[in-house]
Each structure stands twice: as structure tokens, then as C-alpha cells.
Amino acid sequence: MRLPPQFIGLEQARQVLAEMGVDLNPRQMKRAADKDATGRRKLPFFVDPIEGTLKIEKGTLVDIYQRLQIEAEKQFNNNG
């Protein structure tokens, strides 16, 4: 059974990552959420239409980091 989406802001996202061992300061988190020159974000944050603040789905954030960890482990094992 899948849980309903839980949308969190920048500070909550930073706390979730810290619980996973990824310690970012507020400035690093904001850079990950800000659009780059091509209009893309490093993480899939979006502007909440009601609050006007940046949000991300908590499960998506965790999934991204878990997927990247698995890919890194595969590359390491293939090169070692």
C-alpha cells in the first residue's frame, strides 16, 4: 500500500536528507531548489500555488538519493 504524497518545504527537505546522512546547509539546499540558467532545478521542487513556497514530495526526494546510491555502488563494483 502506497502512502499519500507528503509535500515538504526546503527546511523539512534539508532535515530529511540530514536523517539520511546528507548534511546540507540552508544555502546548499536553496541552490538545489533554484533554477539554473536553463530553467532546470537540481531537485524536482515546485512552487506551491497556494503558499507560493517551494515544495517537494518527500518520497520522491528519498527515492532520488536511494537510486543514486544504488547506481554509485553498481559503478564501484563494476570498476573494482
N, CA, C and O atoms as a GROMACS GRO file, in nm:
protein
  320
    1MET      N    1   0.084  -0.119   0.000
    1MET     CA    2   0.000   0.000   0.000
    1MET      C    3   0.089   0.125   0.000
    1MET      O    4   0.178   0.138   0.084
    2ARG      N    5   0.065   0.212  -0.091
    2ARG     CA    6   0.144   0.334  -0.102
    2ARG      C    7   0.084   0.444  -0.015
    2ARG      O    8  -0.038   0.461  -0.009
    3LEU      N    9   0.171   0.518   0.051
    3LEU     CA   10   0.128   0.628   0.136
    3LEU      C   11   0.090   0.748   0.050
    3LEU      O   12   0.142   0.764  -0.061
    4PRO      N   13  -0.001   0.831   0.099
    4PRO     CA   14  -0.034   0.952   0.022
    4PRO      C   15   0.087   1.044   0.015
    4PRO      O   16   0.173   1.040   0.103
    5PRO      N   17   0.095   1.128  -0.088
    5PRO     CA   18   0.210   1.217  -0.100
    5PRO      C   19   0.219   1.313   0.018
    5PRO      O   20   0.118   1.358   0.072
    6GLN      N   21   0.342   1.342   0.057
    6GLN     CA   22   0.367   1.437   0.164
    6GLN      C   23   0.460   1.545   0.109
    6GLN      O   24   0.578   1.520   0.084
    7PHE      N   25   0.406   1.663   0.090
    7PHE     CA   26   0.482   1.773   0.032
    7PHE      C   27   0.549   1.852   0.143
    7PHE      O   28   0.486   1.891   0.241
    8ILE      N   29   0.680   1.873   0.127
    8ILE     CA   30   0.758   1.940   0.230
    8ILE      C   31   0.834   2.058   0.170
    8ILE      O   32   0.860   2.062   0.050
    9GLY      N   33   0.868   2.153   0.256
    9GLY     CA   34   0.942   2.271   0.214
    9GLY      C   35   1.092   2.249   0.221
    9GLY      O   36   1.139   2.139   0.250
   10LEU      N   37   1.165   2.356   0.194
   10LEU     CA   38   1.311   2.348   0.190
   10LEU      C   39   1.372   2.300   0.321
   10LEU      O   40   1.457   2.212   0.321
   11GLU      N   41   1.329   2.357   0.432
   11GLU     CA   42   1.390   2.321   0.561
   11GLU      C   43   1.357   2.177   0.597
   11GLU      O   44   1.443   2.104   0.647
   12GLN      N   45   1.234   2.136   0.574
   12GLN     CA   46   1.197   1.997   0.602
   12GLN      C   47   1.275   1.902   0.513
   12GLN      O   48   1.318   1.796   0.558
   13ALA      N   49   1.295   1.938   0.386
   13ALA     CA   50   1.372   1.854   0.294
   13ALA      C   51   1.516   1.842   0.344
   13ALA      O   52   1.576   1.735   0.338
   14ARG      N   53   1.570   1.953   0.393
   14ARG     CA   54   1.706   1.950   0.447
   14ARG      C   55   1.715   1.858   0.568
   14ARG      O   56   1.814   1.787   0.585
   15GLN      N   57   1.611   1.857   0.651
   15GLN     CA   58   1.608   1.768   0.768
   15GLN      C   59   1.597   1.622   0.727
   15GLN      O   60   1.662   1.536   0.787
   16VAL      N   61   1.516   1.592   0.626
   16VAL     CA   62   1.502   1.455   0.576
   16VAL      C   63   1.637   1.405   0.527
   16VAL      O   64   1.677   1.293   0.557
   17LEU      N   65   1.707   1.488   0.450
   17LEU     CA   66   1.838   1.449   0.399
   17LEU      C   67   1.938   1.432   0.513
   17LEU      O   68   2.021   1.341   0.508
   18ALA      N   69   1.931   1.517   0.614
   18ALA     CA   70   2.022   1.505   0.728
   18ALA      C   71   1.999   1.372   0.800
   18ALA      O   72   2.095   1.309   0.845
   19GLU      N   73   1.875   1.329   0.811
   19GLU     CA   74   1.843   1.199   0.874
   19GLU      C   75   1.904   1.084   0.794
   19GLU      O   76   1.930   0.977   0.848
   20MET      N   77   1.925   1.107   0.663
   20MET     CA   78   1.984   1.005   0.576
   20MET      C   79   2.136   1.016   0.573
   20MET      O   80   2.203   0.936   0.507
   21GLY      N   81   2.191   1.114   0.644
   21GLY     CA   82   2.335   1.132   0.647
   21GLY      C   83   2.388   1.230   0.544
   21GLY      O   84   2.509   1.240   0.525
   22VAL      N   85   2.299   1.302   0.479
   22VAL     CA   86   2.338   1.403   0.381
   22VAL      C   87   2.317   1.540   0.446
   22VAL      O   88   2.206   1.592   0.448
   23ASP      N   89   2.424   1.596   0.500
   23ASP     CA   90   2.414   1.723   0.571
   23ASP      C   91   2.440   1.840   0.476
   23ASP      O   92   2.550   1.857   0.425
   24LEU      N   93   2.337   1.918   0.453
   24LEU     CA   94   2.346   2.037   0.368
   24LEU      C   95   2.311   2.159   0.452
   24LEU      O   96   2.224   2.152   0.539
   25ASN      N   97   2.378   2.269   0.426
   25ASN     CA   98   2.338   2.391   0.495
   25ASN      C   99   2.223   2.455   0.417
   25ASN      O  100   2.196   2.416   0.303
   26PRO      N  101   2.155   2.552   0.476
   26PRO     CA  102   2.039   2.613   0.406
   26PRO      C  103   2.074   2.669   0.269
   26PRO      O  104   1.992   2.662   0.177
   27ARG      N  105   2.193   2.726   0.254
   27ARG     CA  106   2.231   2.782   0.124
   27ARG      C  107   2.246   2.673   0.018
   27ARG      O  108   2.203   2.691  -0.096
   28GLN      N  109   2.306   2.559   0.055
   28GLN     CA  110   2.319   2.448  -0.040
   28GLN      C  111   2.182   2.395  -0.081
   28GLN      O  112   2.160   2.362  -0.198
   29MET      N  113   2.091   2.387   0.015
   29MET     CA  114   1.956   2.336  -0.014
   29MET      C  115   1.885   2.433  -0.109
   29MET      O  116   1.818   2.390  -0.203
   30LYS      N  117   1.899   2.561  -0.085
   30LYS     CA  118   1.835   2.660  -0.172
   30LYS      C  119   1.892   2.653  -0.313
   30LYS      O  120   1.818   2.666  -0.410
   31ARG      N  121   2.024   2.632  -0.324
   31ARG     CA  122   2.084   2.619  -0.458
   31ARG      C  123   2.029   2.499  -0.532
   31ARG      O  124   2.010   2.504  -0.653
   32ALA      N  125   2.003   2.390  -0.461
   32ALA     CA  126   1.948   2.270  -0.524
   32ALA      C  127   1.805   2.293  -0.572
   32ALA      O  128   1.758   2.227  -0.665
   33ALA      N  129   1.736   2.386  -0.508
   33ALA     CA  130   1.597   2.413  -0.543
   33ALA      C  131   1.584   2.525  -0.646
   33ALA      O  132   1.484   2.531  -0.718
   34ASP      N  133   1.684   2.613  -0.655
   34ASP     CA  134   1.678   2.725  -0.750
   34ASP      C  135   1.697   2.675  -0.893
   34ASP      O  136   1.766   2.576  -0.917
   35LYS      N  137   1.636   2.744  -0.986
   35LYS     CA  138   1.653   2.712  -1.127
   35LYS      C  139   1.790   2.757  -1.174
   35LYS      O  140   1.842   2.859  -1.130
   36ASP      N  141   1.849   2.678  -1.265
   36ASP     CA  142   1.977   2.717  -1.323
   36ASP      C  143   1.951   2.804  -1.447
   36ASP      O  144   1.837   2.843  -1.473
   37ALA      N  145   2.056   2.834  -1.522
   37ALA     CA  146   2.043   2.922  -1.639
   37ALA      C  147   1.948   2.867  -1.744
   37ALA      O  148   1.890   2.943  -1.822
   38THR      N  149   1.931   2.734  -1.747
   38THR     CA  150   1.842   2.673  -1.847
   38THR      C  151   1.700   2.653  -1.793
   38THR      O  152   1.614   2.599  -1.862
   39GLY      N  153   1.677   2.697  -1.668
   39GLY     CA  154   1.543   2.686  -1.610
   39GLY      C  155   1.515   2.554  -1.541
   39GLY      O  156   1.400   2.524  -1.508
   40ARG      N  157   1.619   2.475  -1.519
   40ARG     CA  158   1.602   2.344  -1.453
   40ARG      C  159   1.649   2.351  -1.308
   40ARG      O  160   1.738   2.428  -1.274
   41ARG      N  161   1.588   2.268  -1.224
   41ARG     CA  162   1.628   2.258  -1.085
   41ARG      C  163   1.707   2.129  -1.067
   41ARG      O  164   1.685   2.032  -1.140
   42LYS      N  165   1.799   2.126  -0.970
   42LYS     CA  166   1.875   2.004  -0.942
   42LYS      C  167   1.784   1.898  -0.880
   42LYS      O  168   1.804   1.778  -0.902
   43LEU      N  169   1.687   1.942  -0.804
   43LEU     CA  170   1.588   1.852  -0.744
   43LEU      C  171   1.450   1.900  -0.788
   43LEU      O  172   1.432   2.019  -0.814
   44PRO      N  173   1.351   1.810  -0.795
   44PRO     CA  174   1.220   1.846  -0.850
   44PRO      C  175   1.131   1.925  -0.753
   44PRO      O  176   1.021   1.881  -0.718
   45PHE      N  177   1.178   2.041  -0.711
   45PHE     CA  178   1.095   2.132  -0.632
   45PHE      C  179   0.998   2.202  -0.725
   45PHE      O  180   1.026   2.218  -0.844
   46PHE      N  181   0.886   2.244  -0.672
   46PHE     CA  182   0.788   2.322  -0.747
   46PHE      C  183   0.732   2.429  -0.655
   46PHE      O  184   0.742   2.419  -0.533
   47VAL      N  185   0.674   2.531  -0.714
   47VAL     CA  186   0.616   2.640  -0.636
   47VAL      C  187   0.473   2.600  -0.600
   47VAL      O  188   0.389   2.577  -0.687
   48ASP      N  189   0.447   2.593  -0.471
   48ASP     CA  190   0.312   2.563  -0.422
   48ASP      C  191   0.221   2.678  -0.465
   48ASP      O  192   0.248   2.793  -0.432
   49PRO      N  193   0.113   2.648  -0.538
   49PRO     CA  194   0.029   2.756  -0.590
   49PRO      C  195  -0.048   2.831  -0.481
   49PRO      O  196  -0.089   2.945  -0.503
   50ILE      N  197  -0.067   2.772  -0.367
   50ILE     CA  198  -0.142   2.837  -0.259
   50ILE      C  199  -0.049   2.920  -0.172
   50ILE      O  200  -0.075   3.037  -0.145
   51GLU      N  201   0.062   2.857  -0.127
   51GLU     CA  202   0.153   2.925  -0.036
   51GLU      C  203   0.259   3.008  -0.109
   51GLU      O  204   0.314   3.102  -0.052
   52GLY      N  205   0.288   2.973  -0.234
   52GLY     CA  206   0.391   3.043  -0.309
   52GLY      C  207   0.532   3.006  -0.265
   52GLY      O  208   0.628   3.079  -0.295
   53THR      N  209   0.546   2.893  -0.194
   53THR     CA  210   0.678   2.849  -0.148
   53THR      C  211   0.720   2.724  -0.224
   53THR      O  212   0.637   2.655  -0.284
   54LEU      N  213   0.850   2.695  -0.221
   54LEU     CA  214   0.900   2.576  -0.288
   54LEU      C  215   0.865   2.451  -0.208
   54LEU      O  216   0.878   2.450  -0.086
   55LYS      N  217   0.822   2.348  -0.277
   55LYS     CA  218   0.784   2.220  -0.215
   55LYS      C  219   0.842   2.106  -0.297
   55LYS      O  220   0.874   2.122  -0.415
   56ILE      N  221   0.856   1.992  -0.233
   56ILE     CA  222   0.897   1.869  -0.298
   56ILE      C  223   0.824   1.754  -0.228
   56ILE      O  224   0.793   1.764  -0.109
   57GLU      N  225   0.798   1.649  -0.299
   57GLU     CA  226   0.733   1.533  -0.238
   57GLU      C  227   0.841   1.454  -0.164
   57GLU      O  228   0.944   1.418  -0.222
   58LYS      N  229   0.818   1.428  -0.038
   58LYS     CA  230   0.917   1.364   0.049
   58LYS      C  231   0.964   1.230  -0.006
   58LYS      O  232   1.084   1.203  -0.009
   59GLY      N  233   0.873   1.146  -0.050
   59GLY     CA  234   0.909   1.015  -0.104
   59GLY      C  235   0.996   1.026  -0.228
   59GLY      O  236   1.087   0.945  -0.247
   60THR      N  237   0.969   1.123  -0.312
   60THR     CA  238   1.048   1.146  -0.432
   60THR      C  239   1.191   1.182  -0.394
   60THR      O  240   1.286   1.131  -0.453
   61LEU      N  241   1.206   1.271  -0.297
   61LEU     CA  242   1.338   1.313  -0.252
   61LEU      C  243   1.419   1.193  -0.201
   61LEU      O  244   1.535   1.177  -0.237
   62VAL      N  245   1.358   1.112  -0.119
   62VAL     CA  246   1.424   0.993  -0.064
   62VAL      C  247   1.457   0.895  -0.176
   62VAL      O  248   1.567   0.840  -0.180
   63ASP      N  249   1.363   0.874  -0.268
   63ASP     CA  250   1.386   0.782  -0.380
   63ASP      C  251   1.504   0.826  -0.467
   63ASP      O  252   1.583   0.742  -0.511
   64ILE      N  253   1.516   0.956  -0.491
   64ILE     CA  254   1.627   1.006  -0.573
   64ILE      C  255   1.760   0.970  -0.509
   64ILE      O  256   1.850   0.919  -0.576
   65TYR      N  257   1.774   0.995  -0.379
   65TYR     CA  258   1.900   0.966  -0.313
   65TYR      C  259   1.927   0.817  -0.304
   65TYR      O  260   2.042   0.774  -0.318
   66GLN      N  261   1.824   0.737  -0.281
   66GLN     CA  262   1.844   0.592  -0.276
   66GLN      C  263   1.885   0.539  -0.412
   66GLN      O  264   1.973   0.452  -0.421
   67ARG      N  265   1.823   0.588  -0.518
   67ARG     CA  266   1.856   0.544  -0.655
   67ARG      C  267   2.000   0.582  -0.691
   67ARG      O  268   2.072   0.503  -0.751
   68LEU      N  269   2.039   0.704  -0.655
   68LEU     CA  270   2.176   0.746  -0.683
   68LEU      C  271   2.278   0.663  -0.606
   68LEU      O  272   2.387   0.634  -0.657
   69GLN      N  273   2.244   0.625  -0.484
   69GLN     CA  274   2.334   0.541  -0.404
   69GLN      C  275   2.351   0.403  -0.469
   69GLN      O  276   2.462   0.350  -0.476
   70ILE      N  277   2.242   0.346  -0.516
   70ILE     CA  278   2.247   0.216  -0.582
   70ILE      C  279   2.332   0.224  -0.709
   70ILE      O  280   2.413   0.135  -0.735
   71GLU      N  281   2.313   0.331  -0.788
   71GLU     CA  282   2.393   0.349  -0.910
   71GLU      C  283   2.541   0.362  -0.877
   71GLU      O  284   2.625   0.305  -0.946
   72ALA      N  285   2.573   0.437  -0.773
   72ALA     CA  286   2.713   0.456  -0.734
   72ALA      C  287   2.775   0.322  -0.691
   72ALA      O  288   2.890   0.294  -0.725
   73GLU      N  289   2.700   0.241  -0.618
   73GLU     CA  290   2.750   0.112  -0.575
   73GLU      C  291   2.773   0.020  -0.695
   73GLU      O  292   2.872  -0.053  -0.699
   74LYS      N  293   2.683   0.022  -0.792
   74LYS     CA  294   2.698  -0.060  -0.912
   74LYS      C  295   2.823  -0.019  -0.989
   74LYS      O  296   2.900  -0.105  -1.032
   75GLN      N  297   2.844   0.111  -1.006
   75GLN     CA  298   2.963   0.159  -1.077
   75GLN      C  299   3.089   0.121  -1.003
   75GLN      O  300   3.188   0.082  -1.065
   76PHE      N  301   3.087   0.131  -0.873
   76PHE     CA  302   3.204   0.095  -0.793
   76PHE      C  303   3.236  -0.054  -0.808
   76PHE      O  304   3.351  -0.092  -0.826
   77ASN      N  305   3.132  -0.136  -0.801
   77ASN     CA  306   3.152  -0.281  -0.812
   77ASN      C  307   3.199  -0.322  -0.952
   77ASN      O  308   3.276  -0.417  -0.967
   78ASN      N  309   3.154  -0.249  -1.054
   78ASN     CA  310   3.197  -0.280  -1.191
   78ASN      C  311   3.338  -0.235  -1.219
   78ASN      O  312   3.404  -0.290  -1.308
   79ASN      N  313   3.387  -0.137  -1.145
   79ASN     CA  314   3.522  -0.085  -1.167
   79ASN      C  315   3.624  -0.148  -1.074
   79ASN      O  316   3.745  -0.132  -1.095
   80GLY      N  317   3.580  -0.218  -0.973
   80GLY     CA  318   3.673  -0.272  -0.874
   80GLY      C  319   3.698  -0.414  -0.892
   80GLY      O  320   3.775  -0.473  -0.815
   0.00000   0.00000   0.00000
